[in-house]
Amino acid sequence: AKVPNWVLGWGLIFVWQATSVVFHTTVDHWSVEQSFFFSIDTGLSIGFGSVRVDSDLSRVFNMFHVLFGAGVAGALLALFASSLVDVSKEAASEELQKAFSKPSPTSNNIASN
């Protein structure tokens, strides 16, 4: 069975955030809450600056975390846009089928003349 795209998208977000939380709790010795906040703050490129890393290893990790996060965000936006296009195509197709399946009043008048 095919896994829906939205499940894959949320799975990517979970893995992306969990990786960062595990990294910062083990390498930087932060709490889970502090690691999660930093992960969201940095991963979405908000950068409030209330929490920051001090080691070079953490800085390198975060460079890749932000790049991967941008890719994840872009992929999720593309999935969302694609699903909107699919829904609108289906709705338009149904409306076109309804419009062309009804006989027009002018075609009946022409046939009777």
C-alpha positions, 0 to 999 in steps of 0.5 A: 500500500502506498503511504500518503504524501502527508504522512511522509511529510510529517515523518520527515519533520519528525526525523528532522527535529528528533535528530537535532534534539538528540544531537543537542541533548547529547553534545551540548548537554541541553534539556530536551525542551531547550534542544527542541526550541533551538531546533525549531528556532534555527531550523526555520531560520528564525534565529531569536538568538536566545539560545546559541551553540558554542562548539564548532561541531554544533555549528557544523551540525546546525549548518546542515540542519538548516539546509536540510530543513529548508529542503523539507519545508520546500518539499512540504510546500510542494506537496501541499500545492500539488494536492491543491492542484489535484483537488481543483482539477477534480472539481473542474473536471466534475463541473465540465462533465455536468456542463456538457452532459446537460442538453442546452435549451438552444439545441432542442429548439434547433432540432425541432425546427 
